[in-house]
């Protein structure tokens, strides 16, 4: 789990960094567009530059999200599979990955699995860390804002300014979600490793790094 936990932390951190870049690019373009709206001179070259920044940042953010998911999901699946070996689980381990991709179910199933991990990964059942509901609330809010942004098609300067105002909010929500997810990953990884070392695993179960 230690290796997969570190990979998940790296992937999530990369995704957070990509969101920071996206915020910076959007705010830079917004600043220049506000200057244009207020009657100041801004060269076409400068406007093209900040527009290119936003487009490049969008690609970076997407790649960051993919990298984060590619590192986090294997950890999530392994952690839940370990939990199934140690205590049994409400769902099959495959749902730790599949639950993210089923419409509507993905609003609840990943959280249910994460709650089980946070509650039962230690040698004794515990109350899940407060980081867990905050993480999921941020994920839901960010998803809602992103879906709004996806359907928003700005054409005027004011609409682009509005877009570059809301877009950083969505990125900020993802950053907060990522920070709290880092807490969850660390706590679950540590709890499972300590439980395994203390002999909390059933006889014949596979190792945590399997």
C-alpha positions in Angstrom: 0.0 0.0 0.0 2.9 2.4 0.7 4.0 2.4 -2.9 0.4 2.8 -4.3 -0.3 5.4 -1.6 2.7 7.5 -2.7 1.7 7.2 -6.3 -1.8 8.3 -5.5 -0.5 11.3 -3.6 1.8 12.3 -6.5 -1.0 12.0 -9.0 -3.4 14.0 -6.9 -0.7 16.6 -6.3 -0.1 16.9 -10.1 -3.8 17.4 -10.6 -3.8 20.2 -7.9 -0.9 21.9 -9.6 -2.6 21.7 -13.0 -5.7 23.4 -11.5 -3.5 26.2 -10.1 -2.1 26.8 -13.5 -5.6 26.9 -15.0 -6.6 29.5 -12.4 -3.6 31.7 -13.2 -4.3 31.6 -16.9 -8.0 32.4 -16.5 -7.4 35.3 -14.2 -4.7 36.7 -16.6 -7.1 36.7 -19.5 -9.9 38.1 -17.3 -7.6 41.0 -16.3 -6.9 41.9 -19.9 -10.5 41.6 -21.0 -11.6 43.9 -18.1 -9.1 46.4 -19.4 -10.5 46.2 -22.9 -14.1 46.6 -21.5 -13.0 49.7 -19.5 -11.6 51.3 -22.6 -7.9 50.7 -22.1 -5.7 49.7 -25.0 -4.6 46.0 -25.1 -2.8 44.8 -28.2 -4.1 41.9 -30.2 -0.9 40.1 -29.6 -1.5 40.3 -25.8 -5.0 39.1 -26.1 -3.9 36.2 -28.3 -1.2 35.4 -25.8 -3.6 35.2 -22.8 -6.1 33.2 -24.9 -3.4 30.7 -25.7 -2.5 30.5 -22.0 -6.1 29.6 -21.2 -6.3 26.9 -24.0 -2.9 25.4 -22.9 -4.0 25.5 -19.3 -7.2 23.6 -20.2 -5.1 20.8 -21.8 -2.8 20.7 -18.8 -5.8 20.6 -16.4 -7.3 17.7 -18.4 -3.9 15.8 -18.4 -3.6 16.5 -14.7 -7.0 15.1 -14.0 -6.2 12.0 -16.0 -2.9 11.6 -14.2 -4.6 12.0 -10.9 -7.2 9.4 -11.7 -4.6 7.0 -13.1 -2.7 7.1 -9.8 -5.6 7.3 -7.4 -8.0 4.6 -8.8 -5.4 1.7 -8.5 -4.8 2.7 -4.9 -8.6 3.0 -4.2 -9.2 -0.5 -5.7 -6.3 -2.1 -3.8 -7.3 -0.5 -0.5 -10.9 -1.8 -0.9 -9.7 -5.2 -1.9 -7.5 -5.2 1.2 -10.5 -4.3 3.3 -12.5 -7.1 1.8 -9.7 -9.5 2.8 -9.5 -8.1 6.4 -13.1 -7.5 7.3 -15.4 -8.0 4.4 -17.1 -5.2 2.5 -20.6 -4.1 1.5 -19.7 -4.2 -2.2 -17.4 -6.1 -4.5 -13.9 -4.6 -4.9 -14.6 -4.0 -8.6 -17.0 -1.2 -7.6 -14.0 0.8 -6.3 -13.3 1.5 -10.0 -16.6 0.8 -11.7 -18.6 3.0 -9.3 -17.0 6.1 -10.7 -18.3 5.5 -14.2 -22.0 4.5 -13.8 -24.2 7.6 -14.2 -26.0 8.7 -11.0 -24.5 5.8 -9.1 -21.2 7.7 -9.2 -22.8 10.4 -7.1 -22.9 8.0 -4.1 -21.0 4.7 -4.6 -17.4 6.1 -4.5 -18.3 8.0 -1.3 -19.8 4.8 0.3 -16.6 2.9 -0.5 -14.4 5.7 0.8 -16.5 5.8 4.0 -16.0 2.1 4.5 -12.2 2.5 4.0 -12.0 5.4 6.4 -14.1 3.6 9.0 -12.8 0.0 8.9 -9.2 0.1 7.7 -7.9 0.3 11.2 -7.8 -2.6 13.7 -11.0 -1.2 15.2 -14.0 0.6 13.6 -13.6 4.3 13.9 -15.5 7.5 12.9 -14.3 8.6 9.5 -12.1 11.6 9.3 -13.9 14.9 8.8 -11.9 15.3 5.6 -14.0 12.7 3.9 -17.4 14.5 3.7 -15.6 17.8 2.8 -13.8 16.0 0.0 -17.0 14.6 -1.5 -18.9 17.9 -1.1 -16.2 19.7 -3.0 -16.2 17.0 -5.7 -20.0 17.3 -6.2 -19.8 21.1 -6.2 -16.9 21.2 -8.7 -18.8 18.7 -10.9 -21.9 20.9 -11.0 -19.9 24.0 -11.8 -17.9 22.2 -14.5 -21.0 21.0 -16.2 -22.3 24.5 -16.2 -19.1 25.8 -17.7 -19.1 23.0 -20.3 -22.5 24.2 -21.7 -21.5 27.9 -21.4 -20.6 29.4 -24.8 -19.2 32.9 -24.3 -19.3 35.3 -27.3 -19.1 38.8 -25.9 -16.4 40.4 -23.8 -18.7 40.4 -20.7 -19.5 36.7 -21.3 -15.8 35.8 -21.5 -15.2 37.8 -18.3 -17.9 35.9 -16.6 -16.5 32.6 -17.9 -13.0 33.5 -16.5 -14.6 34.4 -13.2 -16.5 31.2 -12.7 -13.8 28.9 -14.2 -11.3 29.6 -11.4 -14.0 28.8 -8.8 -14.4 25.3 -10.3 -10.6 24.9 -10.2 -10.5 26.1 -6.6 -13.1 23.6 -5.6 -11.0 20.8 -7.2 -8.0 22.0 -5.4 -9.8 21.9 -2.0 -11.1 18.5 -2.9 -7.6 17.3 -3.8 -6.2 18.6 -0.5 -8.8 16.8 1.6 -8.4 13.6 -0.6 -4.7 13.6 0.3 -5.6 13.5 3.9 -8.0 10.5 3.3 -5.4 8.6 1.3 -2.7 9.1 3.9 -5.0 8.1 6.8 -6.4 5.0 5.1 -2.9 3.8 3.9 -1.4 4.3 7.4 -4.4 2.5 9.0 -4.2 -0.5 6.7 -0.5 -0.9 7.0 -0.6 -0.7 10.8 -3.5 -3.2 10.9 -1.5 -5.6 8.8 1.6 -5.3 10.9 -0.4 -5.9 14.0 -1.8 -9.1 12.6 -5.3 -7.8 11.8 -5.4 -9.7 8.5 -7.1 -13.1 8.2 -4.9 -16.2 7.8 -4.1 -16.8 4.2 -5.0 -13.3 3.0 -2.8 -11.7 0.4 -0.4 -9.0 1.4 -1.3 -5.3 1.2 1.1 -4.7 -1.7 -0.2 -7.6 -3.8 
